[in-house]
Structure formats: structure tokens, C-alpha cells
Amino acid sequence: MGNVVVVTSGKGGVGKTTSTAAIGAALASLGQNVVVIDFDVGLRNLDLVMGAERRVVYDLINVVQGIAKLPQALIRDKRIDTLSLLPTSQTHDKNALTEKGVA
């Protein structure tokens, strides 16, 4: 079982996305297998910060709703082999998340 690091704040514009990308890249650079997950449904930016916006086919909402399997939605970073991204949806809102689906 892996470790979970959560970057959160109730205030926008404080660097959550930037910090998440930096922490994920740093841990992956040290040889850790890392998946960064963007849970900011409707306001996603992590795929943009990581340069993967044009590679998104499936996202967190697709996985939660059973439309896609997790491996289909993960985007492997082109620079660091041990870093992957699970983007979220720009078009849905947080009501698309269910407790069962997230688990």
C-alpha cells in the first residue's frame, strides 16, 4: 500500500495545483511511483500545469462513473517514467462525484 499526500485549501489561488505538480515530480524523480490526482472538478488545471492537456481522453469523473477504467484515464508523464496524472473534468461539477465511485 502506498502513501497519500493531500494538498488542500478552501481558498483559491494559493498554489495547490503548482505544489501538487512539484511534489509529485520531486517524489517521482527520487524513484517513487507517483500518481497525482486533480480533484478540483470544474476548475481543473493540473493537466495544464503538467503539459498534458492535449493528452486527456478520460478523466476522474469517467472513472468514478464507470465509463473508463483507471489505467485508461492515467496519463504517464513524458519526462519522468514513474509519474502519472489522473486529470479531472472541466465540464462536470463536484456533484458528479459519489462516495462509492471515489472509493
MODELLER restraints for C-alpha pairs under 7 A, 6 or more apart:
rsr = mdl.restraints
at = mdl.atoms
rsr.add(forms.Gaussian(group=physical.xy_distance, feature=features.Distance(at['CA:7:A'], at['CA:16:A']), mean=5.97, stdev=0.5))
rsr.add(forms.Gaussian(group=physical.xy_distance, feature=features.Distance(at['CA:7:A'], at['CA:20:A']), mean=6.54, stdev=0.5))
rsr.add(forms.Gaussian(group=physical.xy_distance, feature=features.Distance(at['CA:8:A'], at['CA:16:A']), mean=6.43, stdev=0.5))
rsr.add(forms.Gaussian(group=physical.xy_distance, feature=features.Distance(at['CA:17:A'], at['CA:45:A']), mean=6.91, stdev=0.5))
rsr.add(forms.Gaussian(group=physical.xy_distance, feature=features.Distance(at['CA:17:A'], at['CA:46:A']), mean=5.74, stdev=0.5))
rsr.add(forms.Gaussian(group=physical.xy_distance, feature=features.Distance(at['CA:21:A'], at['CA:50:A']), mean=6.74, stdev=0.5))
rsr.add(forms.Gaussian(group=physical.xy_distance, feature=features.Distance(at['CA:24:A'], at['CA:34:A']), mean=6.22, stdev=0.5))
rsr.add(forms.Gaussian(group=physical.xy_distance, feature=features.Distance(at['CA:24:A'], at['CA:36:A']), mean=6.27, stdev=0.5))
rsr.add(forms.Gaussian(group=physical.xy_distance, feature=features.Distance(at['CA:25:A'], at['CA:83:A']), mean=6.71, stdev=0.5))
rsr.add(forms.Gaussian(group=physical.xy_distance, feature=features.Distance(at['CA:28:A'], at['CA:34:A']), mean=5.73, stdev=0.5))
rsr.add(forms.Gaussian(group=physical.xy_distance, feature=features.Distance(at['CA:28:A'], at['CA:80:A']), mean=6.79, stdev=0.5))
rsr.add(forms.Gaussian(group=physical.xy_distance, feature=features.Distance(at['CA:28:A'], at['CA:82:A']), mean=5.38, stdev=0.5))
rsr.add(forms.Gaussian(group=physical.xy_distance, feature=features.Distance(at['CA:28:A'], at['CA:83:A']), mean=5.52, stdev=0.5))
rsr.add(forms.Gaussian(group=physical.xy_distance, feature=features.Distance(at['CA:29:A'], at['CA:80:A']), mean=6.73, stdev=0.5))
rsr.add(forms.Gaussian(group=physical.xy_distance, feature=features.Distance(at['CA:31:A'], at['CA:82:A']), mean=6.77, stdev=0.5))
rsr.add(forms.Gaussian(group=physical.xy_distance, feature=features.Distance(at['CA:32:A'], at['CA:82:A']), mean=6.50, stdev=0.5))
rsr.add(forms.Gaussian(group=physical.xy_distance, feature=features.Distance(at['CA:33:A'], at['CA:82:A']), mean=4.72, stdev=0.5))
rsr.add(forms.Gaussian(group=physical.xy_distance, feature=features.Distance(at['CA:33:A'], at['CA:83:A']), mean=6.20, stdev=0.5))
rsr.add(forms.Gaussian(group=physical.xy_distance, feature=features.Distance(at['CA:34:A'], at['CA:82:A']), mean=6.08, stdev=0.5))
rsr.add(forms.Gaussian(group=physical.xy_distance, feature=features.Distance(at['CA:34:A'], at['CA:83:A']), mean=4.90, stdev=0.5))
rsr.add(forms.Gaussian(group=physical.xy_distance, feature=features.Distance(at['CA:34:A'], at['CA:84:A']), mean=6.21, stdev=0.5))
rsr.add(forms.Gaussian(group=physical.xy_distance, feature=features.Distance(at['CA:35:A'], at['CA:83:A']), mean=5.93, stdev=0.5))
rsr.add(forms.Gaussian(group=physical.xy_distance, feature=features.Distance(at['CA:35:A'], at['CA:84:A']), mean=4.68, stdev=0.5))
rsr.add(forms.Gaussian(group=physical.xy_distance, feature=features.Distance(at['CA:35:A'], at['CA:85:A']), mean=5.44, stdev=0.5))
rsr.add(forms.Gaussian(group=physical.xy_distance, feature=features.Distance(at['CA:35:A'], at['CA:86:A']), mean=6.97, stdev=0.5))
rsr.add(forms.Gaussian(group=physical.xy_distance, feature=features.Distance(at['CA:36:A'], at['CA:84:A']), mean=6.38, stdev=0.5))
rsr.add(forms.Gaussian(group=physical.xy_distance, feature=features.Distance(at['CA:36:A'], at['CA:85:A']), mean=4.94, stdev=0.5))
rsr.add(forms.Gaussian(group=physical.xy_distance, feature=features.Distance(at['CA:36:A'], at['CA:86:A']), mean=6.21, stdev=0.5))
rsr.add(forms.Gaussian(group=physical.xy_distance, feature=features.Distance(at['CA:37:A'], at['CA:85:A']), mean=5.97, stdev=0.5))
rsr.add(forms.Gaussian(group=physical.xy_distance, feature=features.Distance(at['CA:37:A'], at['CA:86:A']), mean=4.72, stdev=0.5))
rsr.add(forms.Gaussian(group=physical.xy_distance, feature=features.Distance(at['CA:37:A'], at['CA:87:A']), mean=6.15, stdev=0.5))
rsr.add(forms.Gaussian(group=physical.xy_distance, feature=features.Distance(at['CA:38:A'], at['CA:44:A']), mean=6.64, stdev=0.5))
rsr.add(forms.Gaussian(group=physical.xy_distance, feature=features.Distance(at['CA:38:A'], at['CA:46:A']), mean=6.02, stdev=0.5))
rsr.add(forms.Gaussian(group=physical.xy_distance, feature=features.Distance(at['CA:38:A'], at['CA:86:A']), mean=6.34, stdev=0.5))
rsr.add(forms.Gaussian(group=physical.xy_distance, feature=features.Distance(at['CA:38:A'], at['CA:87:A']), mean=5.23, stdev=0.5))
rsr.add(forms.Gaussian(group=physical.xy_distance, feature=features.Distance(at['CA:38:A'], at['CA:88:A']), mean=5.46, stdev=0.5))
rsr.add(forms.Gaussian(group=physical.xy_distance, feature=features.Distance(at['CA:39:A'], at['CA:88:A']), mean=6.21, stdev=0.5))
rsr.add(forms.Gaussian(group=physical.xy_distance, feature=features.Distance(at['CA:40:A'], at['CA:88:A']), mean=6.92, stdev=0.5))
rsr.add(forms.Gaussian(group=physical.xy_distance, feature=features.Distance(at['CA:41:A'], at['CA:88:A']), mean=5.76, stdev=0.5))
rsr.add(forms.Gaussian(group=physical.xy_distance, feature=features.Distance(at['CA:41:A'], at['CA:89:A']), mean=5.54, stdev=0.5))
rsr.add(forms.Gaussian(group=physical.xy_distance, feature=features.Distance(at['CA:41:A'], at['CA:90:A']), mean=6.37, stdev=0.5))
rsr.add(forms.Gaussian(group=physical.xy_distance, feature=features.Distance(at['CA:41:A'], at['CA:92:A']), mean=6.54, stdev=0.5))
rsr.add(forms.Gaussian(group=physical.xy_distance, feature=features.Distance(at['CA:41:A'], at['CA:93:A']), mean=5.51, stdev=0.5))
rsr.add(forms.Gaussian(group=physical.xy_distance, feature=features.Distance(at['CA:41:A'], at['CA:94:A']), mean=5.55, stdev=0.5))
rsr.add(forms.Gaussian(group=physical.xy_distance, feature=features.Distance(at['CA:42:A'], at['CA:89:A']), mean=5.86, stdev=0.5))
rsr.add(forms.Gaussian(group=physical.xy_distance, feature=features.Distance(at['CA:42:A'], at['CA:90:A']), mean=4.28, stdev=0.5))
rsr.add(forms.Gaussian(group=physical.xy_distance, feature=features.Distance(at['CA:42:A'], at['CA:91:A']), mean=5.70, stdev=0.5))
rsr.add(forms.Gaussian(group=physical.xy_distance, feature=features.Distance(at['CA:42:A'], at['CA:92:A']), mean=5.54, stdev=0.5))
rsr.add(forms.Gaussian(group=physical.xy_distance, feature=features.Distance(at['CA:42:A'], at['CA:93:A']), mean=5.13, stdev=0.5))
rsr.add(forms.Gaussian(group=physical.xy_distance, feature=features.Distance(at['CA:43:A'], at['CA:90:A']), mean=5.90, stdev=0.5))
rsr.add(forms.Gaussian(group=physical.xy_distance, feature=features.Distance(at['CA:44:A'], at['CA:88:A']), mean=6.04, stdev=0.5))
rsr.add(forms.Gaussian(group=physical.xy_distance, feature=features.Distance(at['CA:44:A'], at['CA:89:A']), mean=6.59, stdev=0.5))
rsr.add(forms.Gaussian(group=physical.xy_distance, feature=features.Distance(at['CA:44:A'], at['CA:90:A']), mean=5.80, stdev=0.5))
rsr.add(forms.Gaussian(group=physical.xy_distance, feature=features.Distance(at['CA:46:A'], at['CA:87:A']), mean=6.82, stdev=0.5))
rsr.add(forms.Gaussian(group=physical.xy_distance, feature=features.Distance(at['CA:47:A'], at['CA:53:A']), mean=5.02, stdev=0.5))
rsr.add(forms.Gaussian(group=physical.xy_distance, feature=features.Distance(at['CA:47:A'], at['CA:87:A']), mean=5.93, stdev=0.5))
rsr.add(forms.Gaussian(group=physical.xy_distance, feature=features.Distance(at['CA:57:A'], at['CA:73:A']), mean=6.77, stdev=0.5))
rsr.add(forms.Gaussian(group=physical.xy_distance, feature=features.Distance(at['CA:58:A'], at['CA:68:A']), mean=6.69, stdev=0.5))
rsr.add(forms.Gaussian(group=physical.xy_distance, feature=features.Distance(at['CA:58:A'], at['CA:72:A']), mean=6.84, stdev=0.5))
rsr.add(forms.Gaussian(group=physical.xy_distance, feature=features.Distance(at['CA:58:A'], at['CA:73:A']), mean=4.63, stdev=0.5))
rsr.add(forms.Gaussian(group=physical.xy_distance, feature=features.Distance(at['CA:59:A'], at['CA:73:A']), mean=5.43, stdev=0.5))
rsr.add(forms.Gaussian(group=physical.xy_distance, feature=features.Distance(at['CA:59:A'], at['CA:86:A']), mean=6.35, stdev=0.5))
rsr.add(forms.Gaussian(group=physical.xy_distance, feature=features.Distance(at['CA:59:A'], at['CA:87:A']), mean=5.13, stdev=0.5))
rsr.add(forms.Gaussian(group=physical.xy_distance, feature=features.Distance(at['CA:59:A'], at['CA:88:A']), mean=4.89, stdev=0.5))
rsr.add(forms.Gaussian(group=physical.xy_distance, feature=features.Distance(at['CA:59:A'], at['CA:89:A']), mean=6.03, stdev=0.5))
rsr.add(forms.Gaussian(group=physical.xy_distance, feature=features.Distance(at['CA:60:A'], at['CA:86:A']), mean=6.28, stdev=0.5))
rsr.add(forms.Gaussian(group=physical.xy_distance, feature=features.Distance(at['CA:60:A'], at['CA:87:A']), mean=6.00, stdev=0.5))
rsr.add(forms.Gaussian(group=physical.xy_distance, feature=features.Distance(at['CA:60:A'], at['CA:88:A']), mean=4.74, stdev=0.5))
rsr.add(forms.Gaussian(group=physical.xy_distance, feature=features.Distance(at['CA:60:A'], at['CA:89:A']), mean=6.80, stdev=0.5))
rsr.add(forms.Gaussian(group=physical.xy_distance, feature=features.Distance(at['CA:61:A'], at['CA:88:A']), mean=6.42, stdev=0.5))
rsr.add(forms.Gaussian(group=physical.xy_distance, feature=features.Distance(at['CA:61:A'], at['CA:89:A']), mean=6.32, stdev=0.5))
rsr.add(forms.Gaussian(group=physical.xy_distance, feature=features.Distance(at['CA:61:A'], at['CA:96:A']), mean=6.68, stdev=0.5))
rsr.add(forms.Gaussian(group=physical.xy_distance, feature=features.Distance(at['CA:61:A'], at['CA:97:A']), mean=6.76, stdev=0.5))
rsr.add(forms.Gaussian(group=physical.xy_distance, feature=features.Distance(at['CA:62:A'], at['CA:68:A']), mean=5.41, stdev=0.5))
rsr.add(forms.Gaussian(group=physical.xy_distance, feature=features.Distance(at['CA:63:A'], at['CA:69:A']), mean=5.63, stdev=0.5))
rsr.add(forms.Gaussian(group=physical.xy_distance, feature=features.Distance(at['CA:63:A'], at['CA:70:A']), mean=5.88, stdev=0.5))
rsr.add(forms.Gaussian(group=physical.xy_distance, feature=features.Distance(at['CA:64:A'], at['CA:97:A']), mean=6.70, stdev=0.5))
rsr.add(forms.Gaussian(group=physical.xy_distance, feature=features.Distance(at['CA:64:A'], at['CA:101:A']), mean=4.28, stdev=0.5))
rsr.add(forms.Gaussian(group=physical.xy_distance, feature=features.Distance(at['CA:64:A'], at['CA:102:A']), mean=5.81, stdev=0.5))
rsr.add(forms.Gaussian(group=physical.xy_distance, feature=features.Distance(at['CA:65:A'], at['CA:101:A']), mean=6.44, stdev=0.5))
rsr.add(forms.Gaussian(group=physical.xy_distance, feature=features.Distance(at['CA:73:A'], at['CA:86:A']), mean=6.26, stdev=0.5))
rsr.add(forms.Gaussian(group=physical.xy_distance, feature=features.Distance(at['CA:74:A'], at['CA:84:A']), mean=6.16, stdev=0.5))
rsr.add(forms.Gaussian(group=physical.xy_distance, feature=features.Distance(at['CA:74:A'], at['CA:85:A']), mean=5.54, stdev=0.5))
rsr.add(forms.Gaussian(group=physical.xy_distance, feature=features.Distance(at['CA:74:A'], at['CA:86:A']), mean=4.98, stdev=0.5))
rsr.add(forms.Gaussian(group=physical.xy_distance, feature=features.Distance(at['CA:75:A'], at['CA:84:A']), mean=5.32, stdev=0.5))
rsr.add(forms.Gaussian(group=physical.xy_distance, feature=features.Distance(at['CA:75:A'], at['CA:85:A']), mean=5.05, stdev=0.5))
rsr.add(forms.Gaussian(group=physical.xy_distance, feature=features.Distance(at['CA:75:A'], at['CA:86:A']), mean=6.49, stdev=0.5))
rsr.add(forms.Gaussian(group=physical.xy_distance, feature=features.Distance(at['CA:76:A'], at['CA:83:A']), mean=6.08, stdev=0.5))
rsr.add(forms.Gaussian(group=physical.xy_distance, feature=features.Distance(at['CA:76:A'], at['CA:84:A']), mean=4.26, stdev=0.5))
rsr.add(forms.Gaussian(group=physical.xy_distance, feature=features.Distance(at['CA:76:A'], at['CA:85:A']), mean=6.43, stdev=0.5))
rsr.add(forms.Gaussian(group=physical.xy_distance, feature=features.Distance(at['CA:77:A'], at['CA:83:A']), mean=5.51, stdev=0.5))
rsr.add(forms.Gaussian(group=physical.xy_distance, feature=features.Distance(at['CA:77:A'], at['CA:84:A']), mean=5.49, stdev=0.5))
